[in-house]
Amino acid sequence: MMPFVSPAAASEASLETVALLRRLGKGEPEALDQIYRRESASVYRYALALSGNPAWAADAMQDAFVSLAARPAGFDPLRGTLGAYLAGIARHALMQRWREPGAPEVDAELSSDEAQPSPEELLVRAQDQAQVWAAIRRLPWPQREALVLVDLQQRPYAEAAAIAAIEINTLRTRLHRARLRLAQDLNASRGEQR
């Protein structure tokens, strides 16, 4: 069940987005290009953080935009933002991939924008990041999704709940459990290293 979105929240769907979707519905490829440039990075980052697999994330993002291009009227600005809509389509694409038998899991590459750290700092940082991402991948899907949407993607609770197709209180519960489990997992792994 989709959470209720107030008319005030629906006003976030800009007139520009509605105009672009109308143009897309008329078959103007430039409209899709503009939407892609504006939304693709966040949809890809969401899918990558959720899956840990760059190829799957790219495929899920592509599925979202192909779906939008085929049916732009499927987006309802009264139900949320276009970014949330596209992320929801990407989420469903990932869920289908995970249901495939023998689906492999690939680590996401992490990068940093800091200037010239020492090789020792890079090694420690890479080891820490690898531990965190491994702990995130061990979370159950519902908890992982809540953590990715709110803590990593920094989406508002209402938008995150809309993407996950759950109530806000359910999202909060999953997020709380994910944070606790992640902290326990990281503390346990650090205790083993000593």
C-alpha positions in Angstrom: 0.0 0.0 0.0 1.4 3.4 -1.0 1.7 6.0 1.7 -0.5 9.1 1.5 1.2 12.0 -0.2 -0.2 15.4 0.6 -1.0 18.0 -2.1 1.8 20.1 -0.7 4.3 17.3 -1.3 2.8 16.7 -4.7 3.7 20.3 -5.6 7.4 19.3 -5.6 6.7 17.8 -9.1 7.8 20.9 -11.0 6.0 22.3 -13.9 9.2 21.6 -15.9 8.9 17.9 -15.2 5.3 17.8 -16.2 6.2 19.7 -19.4 9.0 17.3 -20.2 6.7 14.4 -19.7 4.1 15.9 -22.0 6.8 16.4 -24.7 8.1 12.8 -24.1 4.5 11.6 -24.6 4.4 13.4 -28.0 7.6 11.5 -29.0 10.2 14.2 -28.5 13.5 12.4 -27.7 15.1 15.6 -26.4 12.7 15.5 -23.4 13.9 12.0 -22.4 17.5 13.3 -22.8 16.8 16.1 -20.4 15.1 13.9 -17.9 18.0 11.4 -18.1 20.6 14.0 -17.5 18.7 15.2 -14.5 17.7 11.9 -12.8 20.1 9.2 -14.0 22.9 9.7 -11.6 20.7 9.4 -8.5 18.9 6.4 -9.9 22.2 4.6 -10.7 23.7 5.4 -7.3 20.6 4.0 -5.6 20.7 0.8 -7.6 24.4 0.4 -7.1 24.2 1.0 -3.4 21.4 -1.5 -3.2 22.9 -4.2 -5.4 26.6 -3.7 -5.0 26.8 -4.7 -8.7 27.7 -2.0 -11.3 26.3 -4.0 -14.2 23.0 -4.7 -12.4 22.7 -1.0 -11.4 23.2 0.1 -15.0 20.6 -2.4 -16.2 18.1 -1.3 -13.6 18.6 2.3 -14.4 18.2 1.6 -18.1 15.0 -0.4 -17.3 13.6 2.6 -15.5 14.2 5.0 -18.3 13.0 2.6 -21.0 9.8 2.1 -19.0 9.4 5.9 -18.6 9.9 6.4 -22.4 7.4 3.7 -23.2 4.8 5.0 -20.9 5.4 8.6 -19.6 1.8 8.8 -18.4 2.6 6.1 -15.8 4.2 8.8 -13.6 1.7 10.5 -11.3 3.0 13.7 -9.8 0.4 13.4 -7.0 2.1 10.2 -5.8 5.7 11.6 -5.5 8.7 12.8 -7.4 9.9 11.6 -10.7 13.2 10.5 -9.1 11.3 8.3 -6.6 9.2 6.9 -9.5 12.3 6.0 -11.5 14.0 4.6 -8.4 11.0 2.4 -7.8 11.2 0.9 -11.3 14.9 0.3 -10.8 14.1 -1.4 -7.5 11.7 -3.8 -9.1 14.2 -4.6 -11.8 16.8 -5.5 -9.2 14.3 -7.6 -7.3 13.7 -9.6 -10.5 17.4 -10.1 -10.9 17.8 -11.4 -7.3 15.1 -13.9 -7.9 17.1 -15.5 -10.7 18.8 -18.8 -9.6 22.5 -18.5 -9.0 22.6 -14.7 -9.2 26.1 -13.5 -8.3 26.8 -10.5 -6.1 29.6 -8.1 -7.0 31.1 -5.4 -4.8 30.5 -1.8 -5.5 33.7 0.2 -6.1 34.0 3.1 -3.7 35.9 6.3 -4.4 36.9 9.4 -2.5 37.3 13.0 -3.6 40.0 13.8 -1.0 43.4 15.1 -2.2 46.4 12.7 -2.2 46.1 10.5 0.8 49.1 8.3 1.6 49.2 4.7 0.5 48.7 3.5 4.1 45.7 5.8 4.5 44.3 4.4 1.2 44.7 0.8 2.4 43.1 1.4 5.8 40.2 3.4 4.2 39.7 0.6 1.6 39.6 -2.1 4.3 37.1 0.0 6.4 34.9 0.6 3.4 35.1 -3.0 2.3 33.9 -4.0 5.9 31.1 -1.5 5.8 29.9 -2.6 2.4 30.2 -6.2 3.3 28.1 -5.6 6.4 25.5 -3.7 4.4 25.3 -6.6 1.9 24.6 -9.0 4.8 21.6 -7.0 5.9 18.2 -8.5 5.0 16.8 -6.9 1.8 14.1 -4.8 3.6 16.7 -3.4 6.0 19.3 -2.8 3.4 16.9 -0.9 1.2 15.8 1.3 4.1 19.4 2.1 5.0 20.4 2.8 1.4 17.4 5.1 0.7 17.6 7.2 3.9 21.3 7.1 5.1 23.1 6.7 1.8 20.8 8.4 -0.7 19.7 10.9 1.9 16.1 10.8 0.7 13.3 12.2 2.9 11.4 9.5 4.8 8.2 10.1 2.7 10.0 9.6 -0.6 11.9 6.6 0.7 8.7 5.0 1.9 7.1 5.7 -1.5 10.0 4.0 -3.4 9.9 1.0 -1.1 6.1 0.9 -1.3 5.7 0.8 2.5 4.3 3.0 5.2 6.6 5.6 6.8 6.5 3.9 10.2 7.5 0.6 8.6 10.4 2.4 6.9 11.5 3.8 10.3 11.3 0.4 11.9 13.4 -1.2 9.2 15.9 1.6 9.3 16.3 1.3 13.1 16.8 -2.4 12.8 19.3 -2.0 9.9 21.4 0.5 11.9 21.5 -1.7 15.0 22.4 -4.8 13.0 25.0 -2.9 11.0 26.6 -1.5 14.2 26.6 -5.0 15.8 28.1 -6.6 12.7 30.9 -3.9 12.4 31.7 -4.1 16.2 31.9 -7.9 16.0 34.2 -7.8 13.0 36.4 -5.2 14.6 36.6 -7.2 17.8 37.7 -10.3 15.7 40.6 -8.3 14.2 42.2 -7.4 17.6 
